[in-house]
Amino acid sequence: MKGRTIILDHIEGREAAALVVDGVLEDFLIDSDAPTPGTIYRAKADRPVKGQGGMFLTTPDGPAFLRQVKGLAPGQELLVQLTGYADTGKALPVTQKLLFKSRYAIVTPEAPGLNISRSIRDEDERDRLLEIAHGTMGDSSYGLILRSACDGADAEDIEEDILAMLALADQVLHDEGSGPEVLAEGDTPHLLAWRDWTDPADVEREPGGFEHHGVLETLDQVKTIREPLSGGAFLFIEPTRALVAVDVNTGSDTSLAAGTKANMACAKGLARALRLRGLGGQIVIDLAPMPKKDRRAFESALRASFRTDSEETTLVGWTNLGHFELQRKRGRVPLSEVLS
C-alpha cells in the first residue's frame, strides 16, 4: 500500500495514533498513565541539591527536578513544564522555559521576537507568514515561531492557531491560584498526530483501523527485543535500568562484508526501532565486526537516520571497545510498559 496514512484508534482502552508510510509502520503514539510531556504545573520548590545545581519540586504528579536553579528558595512557587518521561522511581524532568506548541505556531513567552521555520525558504512565503504573524500578535510581548507546517497553509488556519496559543499562554501565565496544580495538560496521541505529522496523508478514524492496516501485527514484533533488518540481519534491543543495549547480528550472511552491511542496516533502521518502542536515555550499540575505515560511512548513515526523528538524539561517539554511544531524549513512555 503506497502513500501516507494516519490511523486514529484505541488499543486496550487507550487512545493511540499510528503513522503508516507505504505499508510500513513508521511511528506510533499511545496514551499512558504517566503525565504527558508538555504538561504545565504550578509547582512548589522543595529542597535544593547543591552538588547538582538543581532543586526538587512538588507537583500534583509527584516530585520533579529542575536543573540550573538560581535565586529559588524552598517554599517558593513557580511555573514549570514537563520535558519528558521519568524512569521508575525518579523525579519528573521539568523546565522553566514554557512553550505553547501547536500545529502551526509555538508561542515562547520567555523569548520575544517573530521567527519562521528555516525549512521554509521561499522569500515570498516567508514575507506572507511574517505579515500574518505581525497582524495576529499585535503588541504582544510574547515570542512566536511559525512551524514548517505553515508553508502554503491557509492564513485563517494559521491565525486561529496563533490566537489559541496566545490565549493558553495568557491563561497559564496570569493564573492567580496557589499551591501545586496542573495548569495545562500535555497533548493526547490524537492531538500529537495532528500537531506533528503534518505531511499530506489520508486520515482514518474508524474503529478497527489498526487491525486493517497491520499495525497490531507490527506491534507484536515491536514488543519483542528482536528487530529484523534488511538483508537478513537483525538487532537485539534490550532496555536495562542503566542504558539500552543494541546488539547487531549479521544473521545467515557469511560474506566478508556481512558486518559492514549489517551495521549500515542498523544505522538506517535504528531510529525507527527506538521510536516505535518509545526508548531513550543512554544507548550503546555493539556493532558487528567491520573495518575501521567504514566507521565514517556508518556515522553518516546514522546521523541521517536520526535527523528527521521525533526525539532529540545526540551521537556521542566510539568507545575504546568499539561500541557506539548515543544519548536520546526520553520523550515517550516505553511501549512495553503500556501494552501487555
C-alpha positions in Angstrom: 0.0 0.0 0.0 1.6 3.3 -1.2 1.2 6.7 0.4 0.9 8.0 4.0 -2.0 7.1 6.3 -2.7 8.3 9.8 -4.8 6.0 11.8 -6.6 7.2 15.0 -7.9 4.4 17.1 -7.7 2.8 20.6 -5.8 -0.2 22.0 -6.8 -1.8 25.3 -8.9 1.2 26.0 -6.0 3.7 25.4 -6.1 6.4 22.8 -3.4 5.7 20.1 -2.3 7.0 16.7 -0.2 5.3 14.0 1.6 6.7 11.0 1.9 4.1 8.2 4.1 5.0 5.1 4.0 2.8 2.1 2.5 0.0 4.2 5.2 0.2 6.9 4.5 1.5 10.5 6.8 4.5 10.9 5.6 6.0 14.1 3.2 5.1 16.9 1.8 7.1 19.8 -0.2 5.7 22.8 -1.6 7.2 25.9 -0.2 6.0 29.2 -0.8 6.5 32.9 2.3 8.8 33.2 2.0 12.6 33.0 2.4 13.7 29.3 5.4 15.9 28.2 4.2 19.4 27.7 2.1 19.5 30.9 2.5 22.7 32.7 2.5 22.8 36.5 2.3 25.4 39.3 5.0 23.8 41.5 6.5 24.5 44.8 10.2 24.5 45.5 11.1 21.7 48.0 14.8 21.3 48.6 18.0 22.2 46.7 20.6 19.7 45.5 23.7 21.8 45.7 26.1 19.2 44.2 23.9 19.1 41.0 22.9 22.7 40.9 19.2 21.8 40.9 16.0 21.8 43.0 13.4 19.2 43.8 9.9 20.5 43.3 6.5 19.3 44.5 3.8 18.8 41.8 0.4 17.1 41.8 2.0 14.3 39.8 4.9 13.7 42.3 8.4 15.1 42.8 10.1 16.9 39.9 13.6 18.0 39.4 14.7 21.4 37.9 18.2 22.0 36.8 20.3 25.2 36.8 18.4 26.9 39.6 19.3 30.5 40.6 17.6 32.6 43.2 15.0 30.0 44.0 14.2 29.4 47.7 12.3 26.4 49.3 8.6 27.1 49.5 8.6 29.4 46.5 6.0 28.7 43.8 6.9 28.7 40.1 5.6 27.6 36.7 7.4 24.6 35.1 6.8 22.4 32.1 7.3 18.7 31.8 10.0 17.9 29.2 10.0 14.1 29.1 9.2 10.9 30.9 11.0 9.9 34.1 12.4 6.4 34.8 10.6 4.5 37.5 11.3 5.9 40.9 12.9 9.1 39.6 11.7 12.7 39.6 9.9 14.3 36.7 12.2 16.4 34.4 10.9 19.9 34.1 12.0 23.3 32.8 11.0 26.9 33.4 11.2 27.8 29.7 7.5 27.3 28.8 6.5 26.6 25.2 2.9 26.7 23.9 3.1 24.5 20.9 0.5 23.6 18.2 0.4 22.5 14.5 1.4 25.9 13.1 2.6 28.0 15.9 4.8 27.9 19.0 4.4 30.8 21.5 7.5 31.5 23.5 6.8 33.9 26.4 10.5 34.0 27.5 11.9 34.5 24.0 10.4 37.6 22.3 10.6 38.0 18.5 8.9 36.6 15.4 10.6 33.7 13.7 9.8 31.5 10.7 11.0 27.9 10.3 14.3 27.6 8.4 12.8 24.9 6.3 10.6 27.5 4.6 13.0 29.1 2.1 10.7 30.8 -0.4 11.1 34.5 0.3 7.5 35.4 -0.8 6.1 32.7 1.5 8.2 33.9 4.4 7.0 37.5 3.8 3.4 36.3 3.8 3.9 34.4 7.1 5.6 37.4 8.7 2.7 39.6 7.7 0.3 37.1 9.3 2.4 36.9 12.4 2.6 40.7 12.9 -1.1 41.1 12.3 -2.1 38.4 14.7 0.5 39.0 17.5 -0.2 42.8 17.6 1.6 44.3 20.6 2.0 41.1 22.5 5.3 40.8 24.3 5.5 37.0 23.7 7.7 35.5 21.0 6.4 33.4 18.2 7.8 30.6 15.9 5.8 29.7 12.8 6.5 26.0 12.1 7.2 24.3 8.8 3.6 23.2 8.5 2.7 26.9 7.8 4.2 26.6 4.3 1.3 27.1 2.0 -1.3 26.8 4.8 -4.4 28.9 4.8 -3.9 32.2 6.6 -7.1 31.8 8.7 -5.9 28.4 10.0 -2.6 29.9 11.0 -4.2 32.9 12.7 -6.6 30.7 14.6 -3.7 28.5 15.8 -1.7 31.6 16.9 -4.6 33.0 18.8 -5.3 29.7 20.5 -1.8 29.5 21.8 -1.8 33.2 22.9 -5.0 32.6 24.8 -3.5 29.5 26.5 -0.3 31.3 27.4 -2.3 34.2 28.9 -4.4 31.8 30.9 -1.4 30.0 32.3 0.9 33.0 33.0 -1.8 35.1 34.6 -3.2 32.3 36.8 -3.7 33.6 40.3 -4.1 30.3 42.2 -1.8 28.9 44.7 -0.4 25.5 45.6 0.8 22.7 43.3 -1.6 22.3 40.4 -1.8 21.2 36.7 -2.4 24.3 34.7 -2.3 22.8 31.2 -2.4 19.2 30.1 0.1 17.7 27.6 -1.3 16.7 24.2 -3.0 13.3 23.7 -1.9 11.0 21.0 -4.6 12.1 18.5 -3.7 15.8 19.1 0.1 15.0 18.8 -0.6 13.3 15.5 -2.4 16.4 14.2 0.3 18.6 15.6 3.4 16.8 14.4 2.5 14.6 11.4 2.0 17.4 9.1 2.9 15.9 5.7 -0.1 15.2 3.4 -1.8 11.9 4.5 -5.1 10.1 4.5 -6.7 10.0 7.9 -8.7 7.0 9.1 -10.8 7.3 12.3 -13.0 4.2 12.0 -12.6 1.6 14.8 -10.5 -1.4 13.7 -8.1 0.7 11.6 -5.0 -0.7 13.4 -6.0 -4.3 12.5 -6.9 -3.4 8.9 -3.5 -1.7 8.3 -1.4 -4.4 10.0 -0.4 -2.1 12.9 -1.3 -4.7 15.6 0.8 -7.3 13.9 3.8 -4.9 13.7 3.3 -4.0 17.4 3.5 -7.7 18.3 7.0 -7.7 16.8 8.0 -4.4 18.3 7.1 -5.7 21.8 9.9 -8.2 21.5 13.6 -7.5 21.7 14.3 -8.7 18.2 14.2 -6.2 15.3 14.6 -7.6 11.8 16.8 -5.6 9.3 17.2 -5.7 5.6 19.5 -8.4 4.1 18.6 -10.9 6.8 20.4 -9.0 9.6 18.7 -8.3 12.9 19.1 -6.4 16.2 18.5 -7.3 19.8 17.3 -4.2 21.6 17.3 -4.7 25.4 16.5 -1.9 27.9 18.2 -2.1 31.3 18.0 0.3 34.3 21.2 2.0 33.2 21.0 2.0 29.4 19.6 0.5 26.2 21.8 -2.2 24.8 21.7 -2.8 21.0 23.4 -5.8 19.6 23.9 -6.1 15.8 23.8 -9.5 14.3 24.6 -10.5 10.7 22.2 -13.4 10.5 22.9 -16.0 7.9 25.2 -13.8 5.9 28.7 -15.2 6.0 30.3 -13.0 3.4 33.4 -10.8 4.1 31.2 -7.7 4.0 28.5 -9.1 6.3 29.4 -7.0 9.3 29.5 -3.8 7.3 26.2 -4.5 5.7 24.5 -5.3 9.0 25.9 -2.2 10.6 24.7 0.0 7.8 21.3 -1.6 8.0 21.3 -0.8 11.7 22.2 2.8 11.0 19.2 3.2 8.7 16.7 1.3 10.9 17.7 2.1 14.5 15.8 5.4 14.7 12.5 3.7 13.7 13.1 0.8 16.1 13.7 3.0 19.1 10.9 5.4 18.1 8.3 2.6 18.0 9.5 1.1 21.3 9.5 4.5 23.0 13.1 4.1 24.2 15.5 6.8 25.2 18.3 7.6 27.6 21.8 6.2 27.1 22.1 3.8 24.2 25.1 1.6 23.4 25.4 -0.2 20.1 27.5 -3.4 20.0 28.3 -3.4 16.3 29.2 -6.4 14.1 32.9 -6.6 13.1 33.8 -4.2 10.3 37.0 -2.3 9.1 37.6 1.0 10.9 37.6 2.7 7.5 33.9 2.1 7.3 33.1 3.9 10.6 32.7 7.3 8.9 30.1 5.9 6.5 28.2 4.3 9.4 28.2 7.6 11.4 26.9 9.5 8.3 24.1 7.0 7.8 23.2 7.0 11.5 23.1 10.8 11.6 20.9 11.0 8.5 18.5 8.4 10.1 18.1 10.5 13.3 18.0 13.9 11.6 14.2 13.6 10.9 13.4 11.7 14.1 10.8 13.0 16.5 13.1 12.9 19.6 16.4 14.8 20.0 19.3 12.4 19.8 23.0 13.1 20.3 25.6 10.9 18.6 28.3 10.7 21.3 30.8 8.6 19.5 33.0 5.5 19.8 34.3 3.8 22.9 37.6 2.1 23.4 35.9 -1.3 22.9 34.5 -0.3 19.6 30.9 0.4 20.7 29.0 3.4 19.6 27.1 5.6 22.1 24.1 7.8 21.7 22.0 10.0 24.1 18.3 10.1 23.3 15.6 12.2 24.9 13.0 10.2 26.9 10.1 11.8 25.1 7.9 8.8 25.2 6.9 6.1 27.7 8.3 2.7 26.7 5.8 0.7 24.8 6.5 -2.4 26.9 5.2 -0.5 30.0 1.9 0.4 28.3 0.9 -2.7 26.3 0.8 -6.1 27.9 
